[in-house]
């Protein structure tokens, strides 16, 4: 296995891509909890409690979560990306043009 700049780039971006995926999923759950005025529980990770003012006023969202579990979930999501970057074979060699 040749360690190329492309592999290094993929290794650097894997945690960032995973964090973006986890954050997007959690933000979508927050929107659902707020709009539906309901409680959504993701065990060990986060609890969203959405409430609505009975008089037709505004909405409120209470969030209770764990940063350490969110970091662990991000690591779990990033690990297949890191494995692919490390263990996939290089593509076919391109002929040198020049």
C-alpha positions in Angstrom: 0.0 0.0 0.0 1.4 3.3 -1.1 0.4 6.2 1.3 -0.5 9.0 -1.1 -1.7 12.5 -0.6 -5.2 11.4 -1.6 -5.3 8.8 1.2 -4.0 11.5 3.7 -6.7 13.8 2.5 -9.4 11.2 3.0 -8.1 10.4 6.5 -8.3 14.0 7.5 -11.8 14.5 6.0 -13.3 11.3 7.4 -14.0 12.7 10.9 -15.3 15.9 9.5 -17.7 14.1 7.1 -18.9 11.9 10.0 -19.4 14.9 12.3 -21.4 16.6 9.6 -23.6 13.5 9.1 -24.2 13.1 12.9 -24.9 16.8 13.3 -27.4 16.9 10.4 -29.3 13.9 11.7 -29.5 15.4 15.2 -30.6 18.7 13.8 -33.4 17.0 11.8 -34.6 15.3 15.0 -34.6 18.6 16.8 -36.8 20.1 14.1 -39.2 17.2 14.3 -39.4 17.5 18.1 -40.0 21.2 17.9 -42.7 21.2 15.2 -44.5 18.2 16.6 -44.2 19.4 20.2 -43.2 15.9 21.3 -40.3 14.2 23.1 -37.7 12.3 21.1 -35.2 10.1 22.9 -32.0 8.7 21.3 -30.8 6.4 24.1 -27.5 7.6 25.8 -27.1 10.4 23.2 -29.8 13.0 23.4 -33.4 13.8 24.5 -35.3 16.5 22.7 -38.5 17.8 24.4 -40.5 20.1 22.3 -43.4 22.2 23.7 -46.0 24.5 22.2 -47.6 27.4 24.0 -51.3 26.5 24.5 -52.4 30.0 23.4 -51.1 29.5 19.9 -47.8 31.2 20.7 -44.3 30.1 20.2 -42.5 26.8 20.5 -39.8 25.8 22.9 -37.2 23.0 22.6 -35.3 21.6 25.5 -32.2 19.5 24.7 -30.4 17.2 27.1 -27.5 15.4 25.6 -24.0 13.9 26.0 -21.0 15.3 24.1 -18.9 12.2 24.9 -21.5 9.9 23.4 -21.8 12.2 20.4 -18.1 12.0 19.9 -18.2 8.2 20.2 -21.0 8.0 17.6 -19.0 10.3 15.3 -16.0 8.0 15.7 -18.1 5.0 14.9 -19.5 6.6 11.8 -15.9 7.7 10.7 -14.3 4.3 11.1 -15.6 2.8 7.9 -14.4 5.9 6.0 -11.0 5.6 7.5 -10.8 1.9 6.7 -11.8 2.5 3.1 -9.1 5.2 2.8 -6.4 2.9 4.3 -7.3 -0.5 2.7 -8.8 0.1 -0.7 -6.3 -0.6 -3.4 -5.0 2.2 -5.6 -6.7 2.8 -8.9 -5.1 1.8 -12.1 -1.9 3.5 -12.9 -2.3 6.5 -15.3 0.2 6.9 -18.0 2.4 9.9 -17.7 1.5 12.7 -20.2 4.2 15.1 -20.9 
